[in-house]
Amino acid sequence: MSAARQVVVEADGGSRGNPGPAGYGAVVIDPATGEPLAETAEYIGVATNNVAEYRGLIAGLTAAKALFPDAGDALRVHVRMDSKLVVEQMSGRWKIKHPDMKPLAARAAAVLPPSSVTYEWIPRAQNKHADRLANEAMDAGRDGRQWEASASTAVLDAPARTPSTLPPVQGPPGDQVAGAAKARAALAAARGAADTLFPVPEPGVPDTAVPAAPVSSPAPGQPAGTASEKAGAPQQKAGVPQTGWGSAPDLGAPATLVLLRHGETALTPEKRFSGSGGTDPELSATGRGQAERAAGHFAALGTVQEIVSSPLRRCRETAAAVADRLGLDVRIDEGLRETDFGAWEGLTFGEVRERYADDLTAWLASPDTAPTGGGESFAEVAERVAAARDRIVARSAGRTVLLVTHVTPIKTLVRLALGAPPEALFRMELSAASISTVAHYADGNASVRLLNDTSHLR
């Protein structure tokens, strides 16, 4: 029997447009020394990010096999990628639903025996070498040429590697417990701006709430459905507030709700009332781009385990973009739909003031007042949103769930988590495709971790 050979493969792929001009890169590393043994990259024409990532994996495995052609079953390869989709699908934990991915996954699985390969998700910051190779390949394609190893400088961008920073190449493929532990350790090591979105608390010790990002007050007269809304409902039920954490009970890991507002529609820039009683608009071109950038953001973080969406089209389209990147299904919850604004649907705040001045004044004065024509009061909205929250939290202890919804539900969830009065919603700004985060603990308490983050859209 041949002596065991162990290598690490880091692979990546990208597309400038998704789909657009695409390329991949991969590097084979000696885990004993941290030195790169082989590099490979290629411009592949117009393709999606996911196709390019799979092509990078196939190239990396092929390069590892070529380095040790006589190793046979004794070759052990540990793959490290920042694509949660590829890692989870190749580990057998996520289904491969997209028809373009199935043949690529089969090609990757056929390069080496399944028992010879293990997979690990890593943050993008730890995959700079392969990422740089992929970008070099795309740059070459842009210039009408193919990537050449002799001209590559990707190794200069690679993070320093030592034997202690590389994982042991062992264990069965698809080891879910070990994989999860490694992912959490990687997140801790890369703690930074992204980590404030999905903190990983120590069991039994609630994290200190991250101060909310500064928010600007909406301009006077800004319509609800964009930034200015009221909501009224009984405050969130909770256990007796703790006076200190030193003697706190073991609450376990919280249910973390990541609140993603849908991308723009044609009505969004005009600040028109757009609820659940109107035309149900689709995403605009800008909104689709925002959804794709949000999808890439969540794919890089690799922390979302479930996706729940409002039934309205703009949310379903936004959720679908993320789900396609993560390989997850989308669950629909009616409780997450936007307010029904009645006769005000499609109108600006100024137009409502001109046509329904008395009704608007009464609506602004009380969360129990519905818009003209039989819409929903914010008290009614808050009641159904709280019920949806309770359903999701009850089944999600220790999990991270992405809720794709609207301005009113997101502001309501944040307000209830803070125990704030209805008028607090006038002091929150929520941009299209923005991200907010609330963690819910077993004793009923909640911690607002993030509000209106749009850094992923820049």
C-alpha positions as CSV (number, residue, x, y, z in Angstrom):
1,M,0.0,0.0,0.0
2,S,1.3,3.5,-0.9
3,A,2.3,5.9,1.9
4,A,-0.4,8.3,2.8
5,R,-0.3,11.7,1.1
6,Q,-2.1,14.7,2.7
7,V,-2.8,18.0,1.0
8,V,-5.1,21.0,1.5
9,V,-6.9,22.5,-1.5
10,E,-8.2,26.1,-1.4
11,A,-10.6,26.9,-4.3
12,D,-12.7,29.8,-5.4
13,G,-14.6,31.1,-8.4
14,G,-16.3,34.4,-9.4
15,S,-18.4,36.1,-12.0
16,R,-18.5,39.8,-12.9
17,G,-22.2,40.0,-13.4
18,N,-23.6,36.7,-12.2
19,P,-23.8,35.5,-14.9
20,G,-21.0,37.4,-16.5
21,P,-17.3,37.0,-17.4
22,A,-16.2,34.3,-15.0
23,G,-13.1,32.5,-13.8
24,Y,-11.8,30.2,-11.1
25,G,-8.7,29.6,-9.1
26,A,-7.3,26.9,-6.8
27,V,-4.1,26.2,-4.9
28,V,-2.8,22.9,-3.5
29,I,-1.0,23.4,-0.1
30,D,1.3,21.1,1.9
31,P,-0.3,21.0,5.4
32,A,3.1,20.1,7.0
33,T,4.8,23.3,5.8
34,G,2.1,25.6,4.6
35,E,3.8,26.0,1.3
36,P,1.8,26.1,-2.0
37,L,2.5,23.0,-4.2
38,A,0.5,23.9,-7.3
39,E,-1.7,26.7,-8.6
40,T,-4.3,26.6,-11.3
41,A,-6.7,29.1,-12.7
42,E,-8.8,29.6,-15.9
43,Y,-11.1,32.1,-17.6
44,I,-14.3,30.2,-18.5
45,G,-16.4,32.7,-20.4
46,V,-19.8,33.8,-19.2
47,A,-21.0,31.8,-16.2
48,T,-22.5,32.2,-12.7
49,N,-20.6,32.5,-9.5
50,N,-21.8,29.0,-8.5
51,V,-20.6,27.4,-11.7
52,A,-17.2,29.1,-11.4
53,E,-16.9,27.9,-7.8
54,Y,-17.6,24.3,-8.7
55,R,-15.1,24.6,-11.6
56,G,-12.5,25.8,-9.1
57,L,-13.2,22.8,-6.9
58,I,-12.8,20.4,-9.8
59,A,-9.6,22.0,-10.9
60,G,-8.2,21.9,-7.3
61,L,-9.0,18.3,-6.8
62,T,-7.6,17.4,-10.3
63,A,-4.3,19.3,-9.5
64,A,-4.0,17.5,-6.2
65,K,-4.4,14.1,-7.9
66,A,-1.9,15.0,-10.6
67,L,0.7,15.9,-7.9
68,F,0.6,12.3,-6.6
69,P,-0.5,10.0,-9.4
70,D,0.7,6.9,-7.6
71,A,-0.9,7.6,-4.3
72,G,-4.3,6.1,-5.2
73,D,-6.6,5.7,-2.2
74,A,-3.9,6.8,0.1
75,L,-4.3,10.5,-1.0
76,R,-6.2,12.6,1.5
77,V,-7.4,16.0,0.4
78,H,-9.0,18.6,2.7
79,V,-10.9,21.2,0.7
80,R,-11.3,24.7,2.1
81,M,-13.8,27.1,0.3
82,D,-15.7,30.3,1.2
83,S,-18.7,28.9,-0.8
84,K,-21.2,27.6,1.7
85,L,-23.2,26.2,-1.1
86,V,-20.4,24.0,-2.6
87,V,-19.2,22.9,0.8
88,E,-22.6,21.8,2.1
89,Q,-23.7,20.2,-1.2
90,M,-20.4,18.2,-1.6
91,S,-20.6,17.2,2.1
92,G,-24.1,15.8,1.5
93,R,-25.9,18.0,3.9
94,W,-27.7,20.2,1.2
95,K,-29.6,18.9,-1.8
96,I,-28.4,19.8,-5.2
97,K,-31.5,21.2,-6.9
98,H,-30.1,23.4,-9.7
99,P,-29.7,21.5,-13.0
100,D,-26.5,23.3,-13.8
101,M,-24.9,22.2,-10.5
102,K,-25.7,18.5,-10.6
103,P,-23.2,17.5,-13.4
104,L,-20.5,19.7,-11.9
105,A,-21.0,18.1,-8.5
106,A,-20.8,14.7,-10.1
107,R,-17.5,15.7,-11.9
108,A,-16.0,16.9,-8.6
109,A,-17.1,13.7,-6.8
110,A,-15.5,11.5,-9.5
111,V,-12.0,13.0,-9.3
112,L,-11.1,11.1,-6.1
113,P,-12.8,8.5,-4.0
114,P,-15.4,10.2,-1.6
115,S,-13.6,8.7,1.4
116,S,-10.4,10.7,0.4
117,V,-11.9,14.2,0.5
118,T,-13.2,16.3,3.4
119,Y,-14.7,19.8,3.2
120,E,-14.6,22.9,5.3
121,W,-16.2,26.3,5.0
122,I,-13.8,29.3,5.6
123,P,-14.4,33.1,5.6
124,R,-13.5,34.9,2.4
125,A,-10.6,36.6,4.2
126,Q,-8.9,33.2,4.6
127,N,-9.4,32.3,1.0
128,K,-7.4,35.2,-0.6
129,H,-5.0,33.1,-2.5
130,A,-7.7,31.2,-4.5
131,D,-9.7,34.4,-4.8
132,R,-6.8,36.3,-6.3
133,L,-6.2,33.5,-8.8
134,A,-9.8,33.6,-9.9
135,N,-9.5,37.4,-10.4
136,E,-6.3,37.0,-12.3
137,A,-8.1,34.6,-14.6
138,M,-11.0,37.0,-15.1
139,D,-8.6,39.8,-15.8
140,A,-6.9,37.7,-18.4
141,G,-10.2,36.9,-20.1
142,R,-11.0,40.6,-20.2
143,D,-7.8,41.2,-22.0
144,G,-8.4,38.4,-24.5
145,R,-5.9,35.9,-23.1
146,Q,-5.7,32.9,-20.8
147,W,-4.2,32.9,-17.3
148,E,-0.5,31.9,-17.1
149,A,1.1,30.5,-13.9
150,S,4.4,32.2,-14.6
151,A,2.7,35.6,-14.5
152,S,0.7,35.1,-11.3
153,T,1.3,37.1,-8.2
154,A,-1.6,35.6,-6.2
155,V,0.8,34.0,-3.7
156,L,1.7,37.5,-2.5
157,D,-1.9,38.1,-1.4
158,A,-2.2,34.8,0.4
159,P,-2.5,34.8,4.2
160,A,0.6,33.4,6.1
161,R,0.2,29.7,6.6
162,T,2.0,27.5,9.1
163,P,1.3,23.9,10.0
164,S,-0.6,25.1,13.1
165,T,-3.0,27.2,11.0
166,L,-3.9,24.3,8.7
167,P,-6.4,21.6,9.7
168,P,-5.4,18.0,10.0
169,V,-6.3,16.1,6.9
170,Q,-8.3,13.3,8.4
171,G,-11.8,12.3,9.4
172,P,-14.8,11.1,7.3
173,P,-16.1,13.4,4.6
174,G,-19.3,15.2,5.6
175,D,-18.4,15.3,9.3
176,Q,-21.2,17.7,10.3
177,V,-20.2,18.2,13.9
178,A,-16.5,18.8,13.2
179,G,-17.4,21.0,10.2
180,A,-19.7,23.2,12.4
181,A,-17.0,23.5,15.1
182,K,-14.4,24.5,12.5
183,A,-16.8,27.1,11.0
184,R,-17.5,28.6,14.4
185,A,-13.8,28.7,15.2
186,A,-13.1,30.4,11.8
187,L,-15.8,33.0,12.5
188,A,-14.2,33.7,15.9
189,A,-10.8,34.1,14.3
190,A,-12.1,36.5,11.7
191,R,-14.2,38.5,14.1
192,G,-14.7,42.0,12.7
193,A,-17.4,44.0,11.0
194,A,-19.2,40.9,9.7
195,D,-19.1,39.2,13.1
196,T,-21.4,41.9,14.6
197,L,-24.1,40.6,12.3
198,F,-23.9,37.0,13.5
199,P,-22.1,36.8,16.9
200,V,-21.5,33.3,18.2
201,P,-22.4,33.4,21.9
202,E,-20.9,31.1,24.5
203,P,-23.5,28.7,25.7
204,G,-25.3,30.1,28.8
205,V,-23.7,33.5,28.6
206,P,-25.8,36.1,26.7
207,D,-23.7,38.4,24.6
208,T,-23.6,42.1,25.5
209,A,-25.9,43.8,23.1
210,V,-24.1,45.5,20.3
211,P,-25.0,49.2,20.3
212,A,-27.3,50.0,17.3
213,A,-25.8,51.9,14.5
214,P,-26.8,55.6,14.5
215,V,-30.1,56.1,12.7
216,S,-31.4,59.3,11.2
217,S,-34.9,60.6,11.8
218,P,-37.1,60.4,8.7
219,A,-38.0,63.7,7.0
220,P,-41.4,65.1,8.1
221,G,-44.2,63.7,6.2
222,Q,-42.3,60.7,4.9
223,P,-44.9,57.9,4.2
224,A,-45.1,54.7,6.1
225,G,-43.9,51.8,4.1
226,T,-40.6,53.6,3.6
227,A,-39.4,55.0,6.9
228,S,-42.1,56.5,9.0
229,E,-44.5,54.0,10.6
230,K,-46.4,53.5,13.8
231,A,-47.3,50.2,15.4
232,G,-49.2,49.3,18.5
233,A,-49.6,46.0,20.3
234,P,-49.0,44.6,23.7
235,Q,-45.4,44.5,24.5
236,Q,-43.4,41.3,24.0
237,K,-43.9,38.8,26.8
238,A,-40.7,38.1,28.7
239,G,-39.5,36.5,31.9
240,V,-38.3,38.5,34.8
241,P,-35.5,40.7,33.6
242,Q,-32.1,39.7,34.8
243,T,-30.3,42.1,37.0
244,G,-26.9,40.6,36.2
245,W,-25.4,37.8,34.2
246,G,-23.1,36.4,36.8
247,S,-25.9,34.1,38.2
248,A,-27.9,33.9,35.1
249,P,-29.4,30.5,34.2
250,D,-28.1,28.6,31.2
251,L,-30.3,30.0,28.5
252,G,-28.6,28.2,25.6
253,A,-27.8,29.7,22.2
254,P,-30.5,32.2,21.1
255,A,-32.7,32.1,18.1
256,T,-31.1,34.7,15.8
257,L,-33.5,36.4,13.4
258,V,-31.8,38.2,10.5
259,L,-34.2,40.7,9.0
260,L,-33.7,41.5,5.4
261,R,-35.8,44.1,3.7
262,H,-36.7,43.3,0.1
263,G,-34.9,45.1,-2.7
264,E,-36.3,48.1,-4.5
265,T,-39.4,48.1,-6.7
266,A,-40.5,50.9,-9.1
267,L,-42.4,52.4,-6.2
268,T,-39.6,52.5,-3.7
269,P,-37.6,55.6,-5.0
270,E,-40.9,57.5,-5.3
271,K,-41.7,56.8,-1.6
272,R,-45.2,55.5,-2.4
273,F,-47.3,53.5,0.0
274,S,-46.7,49.9,-1.1
275,G,-48.4,47.3,1.1
276,S,-50.2,44.0,0.8
277,G,-53.4,45.5,-0.6
278,G,-51.9,47.0,-3.8
279,T,-50.4,45.8,-7.1
280,D,-47.8,43.5,-5.6
281,P,-44.9,44.9,-7.7
282,E,-41.8,42.9,-8.7
283,L,-38.2,44.0,-8.1
284,S,-36.8,46.6,-10.3
285,A,-33.4,46.1,-12.0
286,T,-31.9,47.9,-9.1
287,G,-33.7,45.7,-6.7
288,R,-32.6,42.6,-8.4
289,G,-29.0,43.8,-8.1
290,Q,-29.5,44.5,-4.4
291,A,-30.9,41.0,-3.9
292,E,-27.9,39.4,-5.6
293,R,-25.4,41.4,-3.5
294,A,-27.3,40.4,-0.3
295,A,-27.2,36.8,-1.5
296,G,-23.4,37.0,-2.0
297,H,-23.1,38.5,1.5
298,F,-24.9,35.7,3.2
299,A,-23.1,33.1,1.1
300,A,-19.8,34.5,2.3
301,L,-20.9,34.5,5.9
302,G,-22.2,31.0,5.8
303,T,-24.4,31.3,8.8
304,V,-28.0,31.3,7.6
305,Q,-29.7,27.9,8.2
306,E,-33.3,28.7,7.2
307,I,-35.1,31.3,5.0
308,V,-38.6,32.5,5.7
309,S,-40.3,35.1,3.4
310,S,-43.3,37.3,3.2
311,P,-45.7,36.0,0.5
312,L,-45.5,39.2,-1.5
313,R,-43.6,39.0,-4.8
314,R,-40.8,41.5,-4.0
315,C,-39.8,39.5,-0.9
316,R,-40.2,36.1,-2.6
317,E,-37.8,37.3,-5.4
318,T,-35.3,38.6,-2.9
319,A,-35.5,35.4,-0.9
320,A,-35.1,33.3,-4.0
321,A,-31.8,35.0,-4.9
322,V,-30.4,34.2,-1.4
323,A,-31.8,30.7,-1.5
324,D,-30.2,29.9,-4.8
325,R,-26.8,30.8,-3.4
326,L,-27.3,28.9,-0.2
327,G,-29.1,25.9,-1.6
328,L,-32.0,26.3,0.8
329,D,-35.7,26.2,0.4
330,V,-37.9,29.3,1.2
331,R,-40.7,28.9,3.7
332,I,-43.6,31.4,3.3
333,D,-45.2,33.0,6.4
334,E,-48.3,35.1,5.9
335,G,-47.5,37.0,9.2
336,L,-44.6,38.7,7.5
337,R,-46.5,40.5,4.8
338,E,-46.6,44.3,4.7
339,T,-49.4,46.4,6.1
340,D,-52.6,46.8,3.9
341,F,-52.7,50.5,3.3
342,G,-56.2,50.4,1.9
343,A,-57.1,53.3,-0.5
344,W,-53.6,54.8,0.0
345,E,-51.8,52.0,-1.9
346,G,-49.6,53.5,-4.6
347,L,-50.0,57.1,-3.4
348,T,-47.3,59.4,-2.0
349,F,-47.7,60.9,1.5
350,G,-48.5,64.2,-0.1
351,E,-51.2,62.7,-2.3
352,V,-52.8,61.0,0.7
353,R,-52.7,64.3,2.6
354,E,-54.5,66.1,-0.2
355,R,-57.2,63.4,-0.6
356,Y,-57.7,62.0,2.9
357,A,-56.4,64.7,5.3
358,D,-58.6,63.9,8.2
359,D,-58.1,60.1,7.9
360,L,-54.3,60.6,7.7
361,T,-54.3,62.8,10.8
362,A,-56.3,60.2,12.8
363,W,-54.0,57.4,11.5
364,L,-50.8,59.3,12.6
365,A,-52.3,60.0,16.0
366,S,-53.2,56.4,16.9
367,P,-51.8,52.9,16.1
368,D,-55.4,51.6,16.4
369,T,-56.6,53.6,13.4
370,A,-56.6,52.0,9.9
371,P,-56.0,53.7,6.6
372,T,-58.9,54.9,4.5
373,G,-60.9,52.1,2.8
374,G,-60.5,49.3,5.3
375,G,-56.7,48.8,5.5
376,E,-54.9,47.5,8.6
377,S,-54.0,49.4,11.7
378,F,-50.5,49.1,12.9
379,A,-51.8,47.5,16.1
380,E,-53.3,44.7,13.9
381,V,-50.0,44.4,12.0
382,A,-48.0,44.1,15.2
383,E,-50.3,41.4,16.5
384,R,-49.7,39.1,13.5
385,V,-46.0,39.9,13.2
386,A,-45.5,39.0,16.9
387,A,-47.4,35.7,16.3
388,A,-45.1,35.0,13.3
389,R,-42.0,35.8,15.4
390,D,-43.2,33.5,18.2
391,R,-43.7,30.6,15.7
392,I,-40.3,31.0,14.2
393,V,-38.4,31.5,17.5
394,A,-40.1,28.5,19.1
395,R,-38.5,26.1,16.5
396,S,-35.2,28.0,16.1
397,A,-33.2,27.9,19.3
398,G,-29.5,28.0,18.5
399,R,-30.2,28.6,14.8
400,T,-29.9,31.6,12.5
401,V,-33.0,32.3,10.4
402,L,-33.3,34.8,7.6
403,L,-36.6,36.7,7.5
404,V,-37.2,38.4,4.1
405,T,-39.9,41.0,4.8
406,H,-40.9,44.7,4.7
407,V,-40.5,47.9,6.6
408,T,-43.4,47.6,8.9
409,P,-42.7,44.0,10.1
410,I,-39.0,44.7,10.6
411,K,-39.5,47.9,12.5
412,T,-42.2,46.1,14.6
413,L,-39.8,43.2,15.4
414,V,-37.1,45.7,16.5
415,R,-39.6,47.8,18.5
416,L,-40.9,44.8,20.4
417,A,-37.4,43.5,21.1
418,L,-36.5,46.8,22.6
419,G,-39.8,47.1,24.5
420,A,-40.2,50.5,23.0
421,P,-43.5,52.5,22.5
422,P,-45.1,52.7,19.0
423,E,-43.7,56.2,18.3
424,A,-40.2,54.7,18.4
425,L,-40.8,53.5,14.8
426,F,-40.7,57.1,13.6
427,R,-37.0,57.2,14.6
428,M,-35.9,54.2,12.6
429,E,-34.6,54.3,9.0
430,L,-34.8,51.1,6.9
431,S,-33.2,51.2,3.4
432,A,-34.1,48.8,0.6
433,A,-32.2,45.5,1.1
434,S,-30.9,46.5,4.5
435,I,-30.1,44.0,7.2
436,S,-31.1,44.1,10.9
437,T,-30.6,41.4,13.5
438,V,-32.4,40.4,16.7
439,A,-31.4,37.5,19.0
440,H,-34.2,35.9,21.1
441,Y,-33.3,34.0,24.3
442,A,-35.1,31.2,26.0
443,D,-36.3,33.4,28.9
444,G,-38.2,35.7,26.4
445,N,-35.6,38.5,26.5
446,A,-34.2,39.8,23.2
447,S,-31.0,41.6,22.0
448,V,-31.0,43.9,19.0
449,R,-27.7,43.3,17.3
450,L,-27.9,45.4,14.2
451,L,-30.1,47.9,12.5
452,N,-30.3,49.1,8.8
453,D,-26.9,47.8,7.7
454,T,-26.3,48.4,4.0
455,S,-22.5,47.8,3.9
456,H,-23.1,44.7,1.7
457,L,-24.6,47.0,-1.0
458,R,-21.5,49.2,-1.5
